[in-house]
Amino acid sequence: MNKDELSVNCSNGFFFSASDFYKSVFGKKVYKIAIDAGCSCPNRDGTKGTGGCIFCSQKGSGEFSQKKELSVSQQIENGKLLVKSKTKDNSYIAYFQNFTNTYGDSKSLIKKYYEALECKDIAGISIATRPDCISDEILEGLKLISEKNFVMLELGFQTCNEISAKYINRCYENLVYDECVLRIRKECPAIHIITHVIFGLPGETEQDTGQTHFKYF
């Protein structure tokens, strides 16, 4: 299903879940296995801010990931055991979830992406990150990977209300997100983009929710 078809379905009140999307791509149900790539975040180490976004947990909102001291391959094998009873298809997406998974040494991170894809039963990778943390080196590496593999970038955006963005300590302006998405679509059209949003932030109205949805999705 392409973006235009999805927009029509949503406008008609059809909810296209993530599970349905994966089935449309892979022809079967897939499960995401949370991976800790050992990254930090510019909103925690002082580069952009400290303390992180107010909704982010101590583990970088990756409570179900394995210990970062383990190799990516071992984390995946451990993660499979957690969902073993839920699937018969044995098909998984390696989800680099904790913190900002394009923030760090580019060569090391790209190596970890490849390591995940080389594991048995891994159908693709999904990478949680910020739109202000995708370097040219990372994007070039992901472009090469996406030519033969399923690649998804999950961008933390949350809201288009700039006042709310400051309240949640996001530490970047909407324009940064806009430019990032346009860049990915232009340079790496095979990469799928997910945008994380939070509806109903303190002080926001239905109009804010509508603007976030209709302007960006």
The 8 nearest C-alpha neighbors of each residue, nearest first, counted from 0:
[[1, 4, 5, 2, 23, 20, 3, 24],
 [2, 0, 4, 3, 5, 6, 7, 20],
 [1, 3, 5, 4, 6, 0, 7, 216],
 [4, 2, 6, 5, 1, 7, 0, 8],
 [5, 3, 7, 1, 6, 2, 0, 8],
 [4, 6, 2, 8, 3, 7, 9, 1],
 [7, 5, 3, 9, 4, 8, 10, 2],
 [8, 6, 10, 4, 5, 9, 11, 3],
 [7, 9, 13, 5, 11, 10, 6, 4],
 [8, 10, 13, 12, 6, 11, 7, 14],
 [11, 9, 7, 12, 8, 6, 13, 5],
 [12, 10, 8, 9, 13, 7, 6, 14],
 [11, 13, 9, 10, 14, 8, 7, 15],
 [12, 14, 9, 8, 11, 15, 10, 7],
 [15, 13, 16, 9, 12, 8, 11, 5],
 [16, 14, 19, 13, 17, 20, 9, 5],
 [15, 17, 19, 18, 14, 20, 21, 13],
 [16, 18, 20, 19, 21, 15, 22, 14],
 [17, 19, 21, 16, 20, 22, 28, 29],
 [20, 18, 22, 16, 17, 21, 23, 15],
 [19, 21, 17, 23, 22, 18, 16, 24],
 [20, 22, 24, 18, 23, 19, 25, 17],
 [23, 21, 26, 27, 19, 25, 24, 20],
 [22, 24, 20, 21, 26, 25, 19, 0],
 [25, 23, 21, 22, 26, 20, 27, 0],
 [26, 24, 22, 27, 23, 21, 28, 29],
 [25, 27, 22, 23, 24, 28, 21, 29],
 [28, 26, 22, 25, 29, 88, 21, 23],
 [27, 29, 22, 21, 18, 30, 88, 26],
 [28, 30, 90, 91, 27, 21, 31, 92],
 [31, 29, 91, 92, 32, 90, 28, 82],
 [30, 32, 92, 91, 94, 93, 33, 29],
 [31, 33, 93, 94, 78, 92, 34, 30],
 [32, 34, 64, 94, 96, 95, 63, 31],
 [35, 33, 95, 64, 94, 96, 36, 65],
 [34, 36, 67, 37, 97, 64, 95, 96],
 [37, 35, 38, 34, 67, 95, 100, 97],
 [38, 36, 67, 35, 39, 68, 97, 100],
 [39, 37, 36, 100, 99, 98, 102, 103],
 [38, 40, 98, 99, 37, 102, 41, 43],
 [39, 41, 42, 99, 43, 98, 44, 102],
 [42, 40, 46, 47, 43, 44, 45, 48],
 [41, 43, 48, 51, 47, 40, 49, 44],
 [42, 44, 49, 51, 50, 40, 41, 45],
 [43, 45, 41, 46, 49, 42, 40, 48],
 [44, 46, 48, 49, 47, 43, 41, 42],
 [45, 47, 41, 44, 48, 42, 43, 49],
 [48, 46, 42, 41, 45, 170, 49, 43],
 [49, 47, 42, 45, 43, 46, 41, 170],
 [50, 48, 43, 45, 42, 51, 44, 47],
 [49, 51, 43, 52, 42, 48, 53, 44],
 [50, 52, 42, 43, 49, 53, 55, 168],
 [51, 53, 168, 55, 167, 169, 54, 50],
 [52, 54, 167, 55, 51, 168, 50, 56],
 [55, 53, 52, 56, 167, 51, 60, 168],
 [56, 54, 52, 60, 53, 59, 51, 57],
 [57, 55, 60, 59, 58, 54, 61, 53],
 [56, 58, 59, 55, 60, 61, 51, 62],
 [59, 57, 56, 60, 61, 62, 97, 98],
 [58, 60, 98, 97, 56, 57, 61, 55],
 [61, 59, 56, 58, 55, 62, 97, 98],
 [60, 62, 97, 59, 63, 96, 64, 58],
 [61, 63, 64, 60, 58, 59, 97, 56],
 [64, 62, 61, 33, 65, 32, 34, 78],
 [65, 63, 33, 34, 61, 62, 35, 66],
 [64, 66, 74, 67, 34, 35, 63, 33],
 [67, 65, 68, 69, 64, 35, 74, 34],
 [66, 68, 35, 69, 37, 36, 65, 70],
 [69, 67, 66, 70, 37, 65, 35, 36],
 [70, 68, 67, 66, 73, 74, 71, 65],
 [71, 69, 73, 72, 74, 68, 67, 75],
 [70, 72, 74, 73, 115, 75, 69, 111],
 [71, 73, 75, 70, 74, 115, 76, 118],
 [74, 72, 76, 70, 75, 71, 69, 77],
 [73, 75, 71, 77, 72, 76, 65, 78],
 [74, 76, 78, 72, 73, 77, 79, 71],
 [75, 77, 73, 79, 78, 74, 72, 80],
 [78, 76, 74, 80, 75, 79, 73, 81],
 [77, 79, 75, 81, 80, 76, 32, 74],
 [78, 80, 76, 81, 77, 82, 83, 75],
 [79, 81, 83, 78, 77, 82, 76, 84],
 [82, 80, 78, 79, 83, 77, 84, 85],
 [83, 81, 85, 84, 79, 80, 86, 78],
 [82, 84, 80, 85, 79, 81, 86, 89],
 [83, 85, 82, 86, 81, 87, 80, 79],
 [86, 84, 82, 83, 87, 81, 30, 88],
 [85, 87, 88, 84, 83, 89, 82, 28],
 [86, 88, 89, 85, 84, 83, 90, 28],
 [87, 89, 90, 86, 28, 27, 29, 91],
 [90, 88, 87, 120, 86, 91, 29, 83],
 [89, 91, 29, 120, 88, 121, 122, 30],
 [92, 90, 30, 121, 29, 31, 122, 120],
 [91, 93, 31, 123, 124, 122, 121, 94],
 [92, 94, 124, 32, 31, 125, 115, 95],
 [95, 93, 125, 33, 32, 96, 34, 31],
 [96, 94, 34, 126, 35, 33, 127, 125],
 [95, 97, 127, 94, 61, 33, 34, 35],
 [98, 96, 61, 59, 35, 60, 95, 99],
 [97, 99, 59, 39, 40, 38, 100, 96],
 [100, 98, 128, 40, 102, 101, 39, 38],
 [99, 101, 128, 102, 127, 38, 126, 95],
 [100, 102, 99, 133, 128, 132, 103, 137],
 [103, 101, 100, 99, 132, 38, 40, 39],
 [104, 102, 105, 101, 38, 108, 39, 100],
 [103, 105, 107, 106, 108, 102, 101, 109],
 [106, 104, 108, 107, 137, 103, 109, 136],
 [107, 105, 109, 108, 104, 110, 137, 136],
 [106, 108, 110, 104, 105, 109, 111, 103],
 [109, 107, 111, 105, 110, 106, 104, 112],
 [110, 108, 112, 106, 111, 107, 105, 113],
 [109, 111, 107, 113, 108, 112, 106, 114],
 [112, 110, 114, 108, 109, 113, 115, 107],
 [113, 111, 109, 115, 114, 110, 108, 116],
 [114, 112, 116, 110, 115, 111, 117, 109],
 [113, 115, 111, 117, 112, 116, 110, 71],
 [114, 116, 112, 113, 117, 118, 71, 72],
 [117, 115, 113, 118, 114, 121, 123, 112],
 [116, 118, 114, 115, 113, 119, 121, 72],
 [119, 117, 116, 115, 121, 72, 120, 114],
 [118, 120, 121, 117, 116, 122, 90, 115],
 [121, 119, 90, 89, 91, 122, 118, 92],
 [122, 120, 91, 119, 92, 123, 116, 118],
 [123, 121, 92, 91, 90, 120, 149, 124],
 [124, 122, 149, 92, 121, 150, 148, 116],
 [123, 125, 93, 150, 92, 94, 151, 149],
 [124, 126, 151, 94, 152, 150, 95, 93],
 [125, 127, 95, 152, 153, 94, 100, 151],
 [128, 126, 153, 96, 100, 95, 152, 154],
 [127, 129, 99, 100, 154, 153, 101, 126],
 [128, 130, 154, 131, 132, 155, 99, 127],
 [131, 129, 176, 132, 179, 154, 133, 175],
 [130, 132, 129, 133, 175, 176, 171, 179],
 [133, 131, 129, 130, 102, 101, 134, 128],
 [134, 132, 101, 131, 137, 130, 138, 135],
 [133, 135, 137, 136, 132, 138, 101, 105],
 [134, 136, 138, 137, 139, 133, 140, 105],
 [137, 135, 139, 134, 138, 140, 105, 133],
 [138, 136, 140, 134, 139, 135, 105, 133],
 [139, 137, 141, 135, 140, 136, 142, 134],
 [138, 140, 142, 136, 141, 137, 135, 143],
 [141, 139, 137, 143, 138, 142, 136, 144],
 [142, 140, 144, 138, 143, 139, 145, 137],
 [141, 143, 139, 145, 187, 140, 144, 138],
 [144, 142, 140, 141, 146, 145, 139, 147],
 [143, 145, 141, 142, 146, 148, 147, 140],
 [146, 144, 148, 142, 147, 150, 143, 149],
 [145, 147, 143, 144, 148, 142, 189, 149],
 [148, 146, 145, 144, 149, 143, 150, 189],
 [149, 147, 145, 144, 146, 123, 150, 122],
 [148, 150, 123, 145, 124, 151, 122, 147],
 [151, 149, 124, 190, 145, 125, 123, 148],
 [150, 152, 125, 191, 190, 192, 126, 124],
 [151, 153, 126, 192, 125, 193, 127, 154],
 [154, 152, 193, 127, 194, 126, 192, 128],
 [155, 153, 194, 129, 128, 130, 195, 156],
 [154, 156, 195, 129, 194, 157, 128, 153],
 [155, 157, 195, 196, 158, 154, 194, 176],
 [196, 158, 156, 197, 195, 155, 159, 198],
 [159, 157, 160, 211, 156, 196, 164, 197],
 [158, 160, 211, 161, 173, 210, 157, 164],
 [161, 159, 163, 158, 162, 164, 207, 211],
 [160, 162, 164, 163, 159, 165, 172, 173],
 [163, 161, 165, 164, 160, 166, 159, 167],
 [164, 162, 166, 160, 165, 161, 167, 158],
 [163, 165, 161, 167, 162, 169, 166, 168],
 [166, 164, 168, 162, 163, 167, 169, 161],
 [165, 167, 163, 168, 164, 162, 169, 53],
 [166, 168, 53, 164, 52, 165, 169, 163],
 [169, 167, 165, 52, 166, 170, 164, 53],
 [170, 168, 164, 52, 167, 171, 165, 42],
 [171, 169, 168, 47, 165, 48, 42, 172],
 [170, 172, 169, 175, 173, 131, 164, 176],
 [173, 171, 174, 175, 161, 170, 176, 164],
 [172, 174, 176, 175, 159, 177, 171, 161],
 [175, 173, 177, 176, 172, 178, 171, 179],
 [174, 176, 178, 173, 177, 172, 179, 131],
 [175, 177, 179, 173, 130, 174, 178, 180],
 [178, 176, 174, 180, 179, 175, 181, 173],
 [179, 177, 181, 175, 176, 180, 182, 174],
 [178, 180, 182, 176, 177, 181, 130, 175],
 [179, 181, 183, 182, 177, 178, 184, 176],
 [182, 180, 184, 178, 179, 183, 185, 177],
 [183, 181, 179, 185, 180, 184, 186, 178],
 [182, 184, 187, 180, 186, 185, 181, 179],
 [185, 183, 188, 181, 182, 187, 186, 180],
 [184, 186, 182, 183, 187, 181, 188, 180],
 [185, 187, 183, 184, 182, 188, 142, 138],
 [186, 188, 183, 142, 184, 189, 190, 185],
 [189, 187, 184, 190, 185, 186, 183, 191],
 [190, 188, 187, 145, 191, 146, 150, 142],
 [189, 191, 150, 188, 151, 187, 145, 192],
 [192, 190, 151, 152, 150, 189, 193, 188],
 [193, 191, 152, 151, 153, 190, 194, 154],
 [194, 192, 153, 152, 154, 195, 191, 151],
 [195, 193, 154, 153, 155, 156, 196, 192],
 [194, 196, 155, 156, 157, 154, 193, 153],
 [157, 197, 195, 156, 158, 194, 198, 155],
 [196, 198, 157, 158, 199, 200, 195, 156],
 [197, 199, 200, 208, 196, 158, 157, 203],
 [200, 198, 203, 201, 197, 208, 204, 202],
 [199, 201, 203, 198, 202, 197, 163, 158],
 [202, 200, 203, 199, 163, 204, 166, 198],
 [203, 201, 200, 204, 163, 199, 162, 207],
 [204, 202, 200, 201, 207, 199, 205, 208],
 [203, 205, 207, 206, 208, 202, 199, 200],
 [206, 204, 208, 207, 209, 203, 199, 210],
 [205, 207, 209, 204, 208, 210, 203, 211],
 [208, 206, 210, 204, 205, 209, 203, 211],
 [207, 209, 205, 211, 206, 210, 198, 212],
 [210, 208, 206, 212, 207, 211, 213, 205],
 [209, 211, 207, 213, 212, 214, 208, 206],
 [210, 212, 159, 208, 209, 214, 158, 213],
 [213, 211, 209, 216, 210, 215, 214, 208],
 [212, 214, 210, 216, 215, 209, 211, 208],
 [215, 213, 210, 211, 212, 216, 209, 159],
 [214, 216, 213, 212, 211, 210, 159, 177],
 [215, 212, 213, 214, 211, 6, 194, 2]]
